[in-house]
Each structure stands twice: as structure tokens, then as C-alpha cells.
């Protein structure tokens, strides 16, 4: 029998690959080594567990370990950490229960994910200071809020985690402050969207500290303060959410090449510089569909899609992992904010484009139909080719319309082609001219000048 398909990491990319490989070739041995106890869980749902919207942490698990083992015939081994890959011998070294063993492989997928960035702050070890990247961390934060009933929370970072945790903790009755060292929150979403979100956060009682660098945390065993350059702010709970970094140590030690983003470099099929070693998920690069350059976009769909494709490839059906437009959406209390493609002017210029953008505010329903609210759409295109480069949307209703623009970005549509799309219309759902179409119409006029 051929050597098995070995997967390192049991979350989105790894378990998607395992499931697809077993469906495609039931005779193939598929072994998954996961160093923790949780597999196939919805990390994006963790703030909503802290908030209380999700009642049980286990509700975030899509497929249990038992289901993988019994229903899908996947040899899943939790509590097993792969500590080395020997590409010459085609084995991985696994550590479990204090012992080590060697496992041969025919092909191996590195799906080691990413970890939360921990800046060199003093006081990170204090009780009440958390990052939010794992199920255990989510459980720890929820338990802390329930048992200790903190009054003041400090969130370091105004990205996805920061915004979602601000809502979650406010809902739990905690006074929330966000500290962001950059001039705005939600940096990849663009200035117009960020400003609207920031005003809404303030309306909800969140205390925003922009362009404010945190120096560390103070307290006697338990966090009591956030130390800034010029002042000290009281806090009895801290969530540090300043981004993630790919887990590439295992790959680096094995001589697997990293790309310019610092994540593992892969080809269109997820292969690394070793044809028998694949990488996918938050530890790996993907190709940006706008710039054509390697990008690191640690998002759930990117990981699931790449893992599924690799599962097909290793069983004889070469399947591209697909590019990324960086499409994302976040809930900020009563607002939804979404983005796709390249929005930042400097990044567009670096990629060789001449970016032109417009921002429009359009109702999500006709004026006469109840429930109409304004959706702010920022749409960006290249002046010469008229190709749609990206967009950002924000409003109380309709932010999921970003998918229309994501499709345009991914397929290389021009602004005129986007404007001409035959989108559905009925008063309960949209005005005749959908907000995305209106933005495209205005941008076309701006480009034509």
C-alpha cells in the first residue's frame, strides 16, 4: 500500500483536505496530526461565544473528531504534535504523551495556521490579559468575564478582533476602550468606511484612542492598568488583537521556502519547493487576483478552499487552490463593513495601476419601502483599463453586497461591465439601481471625465 497522506494541523485547511481526499480515494490512508484537542472549529465565531450569542463553545465545532474518525474514516490524532519533517526520508517526527515516533508519508500538507502577534509589552503575563486565536482562549475570556465581572476592558488593536470584541464585551456590560496606534481602525477597509465605523463605535459608548501606542500593562498579578506614553488608563481586562503571524517554524526547519510575506510560498496547486510537500491555510501564501503577487490573507474561506483543492490534487485530480481578493466582512454593533480587492491608493500605484475612486451613499431600498437605510460604497478602478480593483461598503443593511464586487474583481470586469450586470430588483430588497450599480455608474462617469 502507498504511504499515507499526512496532514499537519486539524483545522480548516487540514480537515478540508482530509475529507476531500477520503471522498476521492477511500482506499487512501489519511492521517491528521493535531497538537491540540479542537479540530474543524469556527474561529470567526469566538467573539460571539464571549458575547453570549453562541451559548456553548462546542457549538462552534463543525465536525467532531469522532465524526471524522467514524464517518469519514480519517485517522485523526489529537494531542499529537509534528516537530520535524524529513524530506529525504519522507517522514514526520511526531511527539505525543512525552514520546516520539516517525511516520512515513507519500505526501504531506502543512496546515499549521497562524498565531496571534504578541508585541513586546510589559505585563503580558498578568492575569486578565488575553489574545484571541484559539478555542481555549475564547473559553478563558468568557470564563473571566463571567467569574470576575470586569468593569473596564482595554482592547489593543482596531482590526477584526478588536471591533468584534468591543461589541461582545459591551453586550456583557463592560466599559470598552480601543487603543489603535494607526490613525484609523479597520485599516484595510479604507478611510471612508473606517470613519463611519468609528463614529458608530463612539455612539455605542466605546472609547476610541487612535494614534495611541500601548507601552505595556501594570498590576500586581492581575492586570489593573494600560500604560501609554503620556498616561495610565485603568483596565481589569485586556484583549490584545494586533494581528497574526503564520506558523512557519516547522516548514523553515525542513527547508521549505517562505515567500515575500513571510508565509510559506506555494504554486497554484499549493505545492511548496518540494513537490511532495503542500501548504495551505493561514500559514501559506495565496496569489492576489488583482496584483498577481503573493499575498497572505488568513481568512476561513481561503483556507477551506485551498485544503479541499489539495485533497483533490493528491488523489490524482490536479486542482488549483485559487487566488484571493481579500474579501472580508465584519459586524460592528449595528453596522456591517465589508471590503474586497485593492482599495489603498498607494498599493494600487505600486501594482502598476492608476487608481480612480468614488464614494456614494445610496439607500438599500426604494424611499417608499420601510427599512431603507443608506449604504456607503467606495469603488476603485484603474483609469486606463477601467478594470474594477476593489471596494469597501458600510451600512446597517446590505454590506453583503460586497460579493457582487468580489465577483467583478475576481473575473477582471471593467466598471462598465459591472454597471451593466443584471442584478435582481424588488422593493423589499433593493432599489432599481442597486447601490453597487450606482457606484459603478458614478465611477464610469468620473473616469470618462
C-alpha positions as CSV (number, residue, x, y, z in Angstrom):
1,X,0.0,0.0,0.0
2,X,1.2,3.5,-0.8
3,X,2.5,5.7,2.1
4,X,-0.3,7.8,3.5
5,X,-1.3,11.4,3.0
6,X,-0.2,13.1,6.2
7,X,-1.7,16.4,7.4
8,X,-0.1,18.6,10.0
9,X,-2.9,20.7,11.6
10,X,-6.6,19.8,12.1
11,X,-8.4,23.0,11.4
12,X,-9.9,24.5,8.2
13,X,-7.3,23.6,5.6
14,X,-6.2,20.3,7.1
15,X,-9.6,18.8,7.7
16,X,-11.0,20.1,4.3
17,X,-8.1,18.3,2.6
18,X,-8.6,15.2,4.7
19,X,-12.3,15.0,3.9
20,X,-11.9,15.6,0.2
21,X,-9.0,13.1,-0.1
22,X,-11.0,10.3,1.5
23,X,-14.1,11.0,-0.6
24,X,-12.0,11.0,-3.8
25,X,-10.0,7.9,-2.8
26,X,-11.5,5.9,0.0
27,X,-8.5,3.4,-0.1
28,X,-6.0,6.2,0.7
29,X,-4.7,6.3,4.3
30,X,-5.2,9.9,5.6
31,X,-3.5,10.7,8.9
32,X,-4.1,14.1,10.6
33,X,-1.9,15.1,13.5
34,X,-3.3,18.0,15.6
35,X,-1.3,19.1,18.6
36,X,-4.4,20.4,20.4
37,X,-7.8,18.9,21.2
38,X,-10.0,21.1,19.0
39,X,-10.5,20.4,15.3
40,X,-12.6,21.9,12.5
41,X,-13.9,24.8,14.6
42,X,-15.3,28.2,13.6
43,X,-12.7,30.7,14.9
44,X,-14.7,33.6,13.5
45,X,-17.5,32.7,15.9
46,X,-15.4,33.0,19.0
47,X,-16.3,36.7,19.8
48,X,-19.9,35.7,19.6
49,X,-19.4,33.0,22.2
50,X,-17.9,35.6,24.5
51,X,-20.8,37.9,23.7
52,X,-23.3,35.1,24.6
53,X,-24.9,34.8,21.1
54,X,-23.4,31.3,20.9
55,X,-24.3,29.5,24.1
56,X,-21.9,26.6,24.1
57,X,-18.3,26.6,22.9
58,X,-18.7,23.2,21.3
59,X,-21.4,24.7,19.0
60,X,-18.5,26.3,17.1
61,X,-17.3,22.8,16.1
62,X,-18.4,22.0,12.5
63,X,-17.4,18.3,12.6
64,X,-16.3,16.5,15.8
65,X,-13.2,14.3,16.0
66,X,-15.5,11.2,16.4
67,X,-17.3,12.1,13.2
68,X,-14.0,12.4,11.3
69,X,-12.8,9.0,12.6
70,X,-16.0,7.0,12.4
71,X,-18.0,8.6,9.5
72,X,-15.2,9.8,7.2
73,X,-12.6,7.2,8.0
74,X,-9.9,9.8,8.7
75,X,-7.1,8.7,11.1
76,X,-7.3,11.8,13.3
77,X,-4.9,12.0,16.2
78,X,-5.3,14.9,18.6
79,X,-2.7,15.7,21.2
80,X,0.0,14.8,18.6
81,X,2.5,17.5,17.5
82,X,4.6,17.2,14.4
83,X,8.0,18.6,15.4
84,X,10.1,17.8,12.3
85,X,9.7,16.9,8.6
86,X,12.5,14.8,7.0
87,X,12.0,15.4,3.3
88,X,14.8,13.0,2.3
89,X,13.4,10.1,4.3
90,X,9.8,11.3,3.7
91,X,8.9,11.0,7.3
92,X,7.5,13.3,10.0
93,X,8.6,13.2,13.6
94,X,5.6,13.2,16.0
95,X,5.5,13.9,19.7
96,X,2.7,12.7,21.9
97,X,2.5,11.9,25.6
98,X,6.1,12.7,26.1
99,X,7.2,10.1,23.4
100,X,8.3,10.5,19.8
101,X,7.8,8.3,16.7
102,X,8.4,8.5,12.9
103,X,5.5,8.5,10.4
104,X,6.3,7.9,6.7
105,X,4.3,9.9,4.2
106,X,3.7,9.8,0.5
107,X,2.7,13.5,0.5
108,X,2.3,15.9,3.4
109,X,0.2,19.0,3.9
110,X,1.5,21.7,6.3
111,X,-1.6,23.4,7.8
112,X,-0.1,24.8,10.9
113,X,-2.1,28.0,10.8
114,X,-1.1,31.3,12.4
115,X,-0.8,32.6,15.9
116,X,-1.7,35.9,17.5
117,X,1.1,38.5,17.4
118,X,2.3,39.3,20.9
119,X,4.1,42.6,20.9
120,X,6.9,43.1,23.4
121,X,4.6,44.6,26.1
122,X,5.4,44.5,29.7
123,X,2.7,42.7,31.7
124,X,1.5,40.2,29.0
125,X,1.8,37.5,31.6
126,X,-0.7,39.2,34.0
127,X,-4.0,37.6,34.8
128,X,-6.7,39.2,32.7
129,X,-4.5,39.8,29.6
130,X,-5.5,37.7,26.6
131,X,-5.2,37.2,22.9
132,X,-8.0,35.5,21.0
133,X,-6.8,32.9,18.5
134,X,-7.9,29.6,19.9
135,X,-11.0,28.0,21.4
136,X,-9.2,27.7,24.8
137,X,-8.5,31.4,24.7
138,X,-12.2,32.1,23.9
139,X,-13.2,29.9,26.8
140,X,-10.8,31.6,29.1
141,X,-12.1,35.1,28.2
142,X,-15.7,34.1,28.6
143,X,-15.0,32.5,32.0
144,X,-13.0,35.5,33.2
145,X,-15.9,37.8,32.2
146,X,-18.5,35.6,33.9
147,X,-16.5,34.9,37.1
148,X,-14.6,38.1,37.6
149,X,-17.2,40.6,36.2
150,X,-14.6,43.1,35.0
151,X,-15.8,46.8,34.7
152,X,-13.3,48.2,32.2
153,X,-11.8,46.4,29.2
154,X,-9.0,47.6,27.1
155,X,-8.7,46.3,23.5
156,X,-5.4,46.8,21.8
157,X,-5.9,46.9,18.1
158,X,-8.7,48.2,15.9
159,X,-9.0,45.3,13.4
160,X,-11.5,42.5,13.1
161,X,-10.9,41.0,16.6
162,X,-10.9,44.5,18.2
163,X,-14.1,45.6,16.7
164,X,-16.0,42.3,17.3
165,X,-14.7,42.0,20.9
166,X,-15.7,45.6,21.6
167,X,-19.3,44.6,20.7
168,X,-19.1,41.4,22.6
169,X,-17.8,42.9,25.8
170,X,-20.1,45.9,25.7
171,X,-23.0,43.5,25.4
172,X,-21.7,41.8,28.6
173,X,-21.9,45.1,30.5
174,X,-18.2,46.0,30.3
175,X,-16.9,49.6,29.5
176,X,-14.7,49.2,26.5
177,X,-11.7,51.3,25.3
178,X,-9.9,50.5,22.0
179,X,-6.3,51.6,21.6
180,X,-5.1,51.7,18.0
181,X,-1.6,53.0,17.0
182,X,-2.6,53.9,13.5
183,X,-4.8,56.9,12.5
184,X,-7.9,54.7,12.0
185,X,-9.5,51.4,12.7
186,X,-10.1,48.7,10.1
187,X,-7.1,49.8,8.1
188,X,-7.7,47.6,5.0
189,X,-11.3,48.9,4.7
190,X,-10.3,52.4,3.7
191,X,-10.8,55.8,5.3
192,X,-14.5,56.4,4.4
193,X,-15.6,53.1,5.9
194,X,-13.4,53.4,8.9
195,X,-14.7,56.9,9.8
196,X,-18.3,55.7,9.7
197,X,-17.5,52.7,11.9
198,X,-15.6,54.9,14.3
199,X,-18.5,57.3,14.7
200,X,-20.8,54.4,15.4
201,X,-18.4,52.8,17.9
202,X,-18.4,56.1,19.8
203,X,-22.2,56.2,19.7
204,X,-22.2,52.8,21.3
205,X,-20.1,54.0,24.2
206,X,-16.7,52.7,23.0
207,X,-13.9,55.0,24.0
208,X,-11.5,55.2,21.0
209,X,-7.9,56.1,21.3
210,X,-6.5,56.4,17.8
211,X,-2.8,57.1,17.0
212,X,-2.1,55.8,20.5
213,X,0.7,53.3,21.2
214,X,0.4,51.0,24.1
215,X,3.6,50.6,26.1
216,X,2.5,47.7,28.4
217,X,0.3,46.7,31.3
218,X,0.5,47.1,35.0
219,X,-0.8,45.3,38.0
220,X,0.1,43.1,40.9
221,X,-0.5,39.6,39.5
222,X,-3.7,40.7,37.8
223,X,-3.9,43.5,35.2
224,X,-5.0,46.9,36.6
225,X,-3.7,49.4,34.1
226,X,-2.8,50.1,30.4
227,X,0.4,52.0,30.2
228,X,0.5,54.7,27.5
229,X,3.3,57.1,26.6
230,X,1.8,60.0,28.5
231,X,-0.8,58.5,30.8
232,X,-2.1,55.4,32.6
233,X,-5.6,54.1,31.9
234,X,-7.4,51.7,34.3
235,X,-8.4,48.3,33.0
236,X,-9.2,45.0,34.6
237,X,-9.4,43.0,31.3
238,X,-7.2,43.3,28.2
239,X,-7.6,41.7,24.8
240,X,-4.6,42.1,22.5
241,X,-5.7,41.8,18.9
242,X,-2.9,43.4,16.7
243,X,-2.8,40.7,14.0
244,X,-1.5,37.3,13.4
245,X,1.8,35.8,12.1
246,X,2.0,32.5,10.2
247,X,3.3,29.4,12.0
248,X,6.2,28.6,9.7
249,X,8.9,27.2,12.1
250,X,8.2,23.6,11.1
251,X,8.4,24.4,7.4
252,X,11.6,26.5,7.8
253,X,13.4,23.8,9.7
254,X,12.6,21.4,6.9
255,X,14.0,23.7,4.2
256,X,10.6,24.7,2.8
257,X,10.8,28.1,1.2
258,X,9.0,31.1,2.5
259,X,7.6,33.9,0.3
260,X,7.9,37.7,0.5
261,X,5.0,37.9,3.0
262,X,6.8,35.6,5.5
263,X,4.3,32.8,4.9
264,X,5.0,29.5,3.1
265,X,5.5,30.0,-0.7
266,X,3.3,27.8,-2.8
267,X,2.4,27.3,-6.5
268,X,-1.1,27.3,-7.9
269,X,-1.7,23.8,-6.6
270,X,-0.5,24.5,-3.1
271,X,2.9,22.8,-3.7
272,X,5.9,24.1,-1.9
273,X,9.5,23.9,-3.3
274,X,9.2,20.1,-2.5
275,X,6.7,18.5,-4.9
276,X,5.5,16.1,-2.1
277,X,5.0,18.9,0.5
278,X,1.9,21.1,0.3
279,X,0.9,24.1,2.4
280,X,-2.5,25.8,2.9
281,X,-4.4,28.0,5.2
282,X,-3.1,30.7,7.5
283,X,0.5,29.6,7.3
284,X,0.6,29.8,3.4
285,X,0.6,32.4,0.8
286,X,-2.0,32.8,-2.0
287,X,-1.9,34.8,-5.2
288,X,-3.7,38.2,-5.1
289,X,-6.1,38.2,-8.0
290,X,-5.7,42.0,-8.6
291,X,-1.9,42.4,-8.3
292,X,-0.9,38.9,-9.3
293,X,1.6,38.9,-6.5
294,X,1.9,36.6,-3.4
295,X,-0.3,37.7,-0.6
296,X,-1.0,36.4,3.0
297,X,-4.8,36.5,3.7
298,X,-5.6,34.5,6.8
299,X,-9.3,34.0,6.2
300,X,-11.5,31.0,6.6
301,X,-12.7,30.5,3.0
302,X,-9.2,30.8,1.6
303,X,-8.1,28.0,4.0
304,X,-11.0,25.7,3.3
305,X,-10.9,26.1,-0.4
306,X,-7.1,25.5,-0.6
307,X,-7.4,22.5,1.6
308,X,-10.2,21.0,-0.5
309,X,-8.2,21.6,-3.7
310,X,-5.1,19.9,-2.3
311,X,-7.2,16.9,-1.3
312,X,-8.2,16.6,-4.9
313,X,-4.7,17.1,-6.2
314,X,-3.0,14.4,-4.0
315,X,-5.7,11.9,-5.2
316,X,-4.9,12.4,-8.8
317,X,-7.1,15.4,-9.9
318,X,-4.8,18.4,-10.0
319,X,-7.0,21.3,-8.8
320,X,-5.8,24.9,-8.4
321,X,-6.2,26.4,-4.9
322,X,-7.5,29.6,-6.3
323,X,-6.4,33.2,-5.7
324,X,-7.6,35.7,-3.1
325,X,-9.2,39.1,-3.4
326,X,-9.0,39.5,0.4
327,X,-12.8,39.7,0.6
328,X,-13.9,40.2,4.2
329,X,-16.9,41.4,6.2
330,X,-17.2,42.4,9.9
331,X,-20.1,43.3,12.2
332,X,-19.6,46.4,14.3
333,X,-22.6,46.6,16.6
334,X,-25.5,47.7,14.2
335,X,-23.2,48.2,11.2
336,X,-21.7,45.9,8.6
337,X,-18.4,46.7,7.0
338,X,-17.0,44.8,4.0
339,X,-14.1,45.1,1.6
340,X,-12.6,43.3,-1.4
341,X,-9.6,43.8,-3.7
342,X,-7.2,46.7,-3.7
343,X,-8.6,49.8,-2.1
344,X,-5.5,51.6,-0.9
345,X,-4.2,54.1,-3.5
346,X,-0.5,53.6,-2.7
347,X,-0.9,49.8,-3.0
348,X,-2.7,50.2,-6.4
349,X,0.1,52.5,-7.6
350,X,2.8,50.1,-6.5
351,X,1.0,47.4,-8.5
352,X,1.1,49.5,-11.7
353,X,-2.4,50.8,-11.7
354,X,-3.7,54.4,-12.0
355,X,-6.5,54.2,-9.3
356,X,-9.7,56.3,-9.5
357,X,-12.3,56.0,-6.8
358,X,-15.7,57.4,-5.9
359,X,-17.7,57.2,-2.7
360,X,-21.5,57.2,-2.9
361,X,-24.3,56.9,-0.3
362,X,-27.3,55.0,-1.7
363,X,-30.4,53.7,0.0
364,X,-30.7,49.9,0.2
365,X,-34.4,50.0,-0.7
366,X,-36.7,52.5,-2.5
367,X,-37.6,55.5,-0.5
368,X,-41.2,54.4,-0.1
369,X,-40.5,51.0,1.3
370,X,-39.9,50.5,5.0
371,X,-36.5,49.7,6.3
372,X,-34.4,51.7,3.8
373,X,-31.0,52.7,5.1
374,X,-28.0,54.3,3.5
375,X,-25.2,52.1,2.3
376,X,-21.9,53.8,1.7
377,X,-20.0,52.3,-1.2
378,X,-16.4,53.2,-2.1
379,X,-15.5,51.7,-5.5
380,X,-12.0,51.7,-7.0
381,X,-10.9,51.1,-10.6
382,X,-7.9,51.5,-12.9
383,X,-8.2,54.6,-15.1
384,X,-6.6,53.1,-18.2
385,X,-8.0,49.6,-18.3
386,X,-11.2,50.6,-16.4
387,X,-10.8,47.3,-14.5
388,X,-12.5,47.1,-11.1
389,X,-9.8,46.9,-8.5
390,X,-11.7,46.8,-5.2
391,X,-14.4,48.2,-3.0
392,X,-15.5,48.9,0.6
393,X,-19.0,49.0,1.9
394,X,-20.5,50.1,5.2
395,X,-24.1,50.4,6.5
396,X,-26.8,49.0,8.7
397,X,-28.0,46.9,5.8
398,X,-26.6,45.4,2.6
399,X,-22.9,45.1,3.3
400,X,-23.0,41.5,1.9
401,X,-23.3,43.2,-1.5
402,X,-19.5,43.1,-1.4
403,X,-19.9,39.7,-3.0
404,X,-21.0,41.3,-6.3
405,X,-17.9,43.4,-6.4
406,X,-15.7,40.5,-5.3
407,X,-17.0,38.6,-8.3
408,X,-16.2,41.5,-10.6
409,X,-12.7,41.8,-9.1
410,X,-12.0,38.0,-9.4
411,X,-13.1,37.9,-13.0
412,X,-11.5,41.1,-14.1
413,X,-14.7,43.0,-15.1
414,X,-14.4,46.6,-16.1
415,X,-16.5,49.3,-14.4
416,X,-18.8,49.4,-17.4
417,X,-19.3,45.6,-17.3
418,X,-20.1,45.9,-13.5
419,X,-22.6,48.7,-14.2
420,X,-24.3,46.5,-16.8
421,X,-24.9,43.5,-14.6
422,X,-28.5,42.3,-14.5
423,X,-29.0,42.3,-10.7
424,X,-32.3,41.4,-9.0
425,X,-34.7,44.1,-8.1
426,X,-37.8,44.2,-5.9
427,X,-38.7,46.9,-3.3
428,X,-38.2,44.7,-0.2
429,X,-34.6,44.0,-1.3
430,X,-33.2,46.8,-3.4
431,X,-33.9,49.9,-5.4
432,X,-34.0,49.5,-9.2
433,X,-30.4,50.7,-9.3
434,X,-28.6,48.5,-6.7
435,X,-26.1,50.5,-4.7
436,X,-23.2,48.7,-6.3
437,X,-24.6,49.5,-9.8
438,X,-25.0,53.2,-8.8
439,X,-21.4,53.3,-7.6
440,X,-20.2,51.8,-10.9
441,X,-22.3,54.3,-12.9
442,X,-20.8,57.2,-11.0
443,X,-17.3,55.8,-11.3
444,X,-17.7,55.3,-15.0
445,X,-18.7,59.0,-15.4
446,X,-15.7,60.0,-13.3
447,X,-13.3,58.0,-15.5
448,X,-14.8,59.3,-18.7
449,X,-14.5,62.8,-17.2
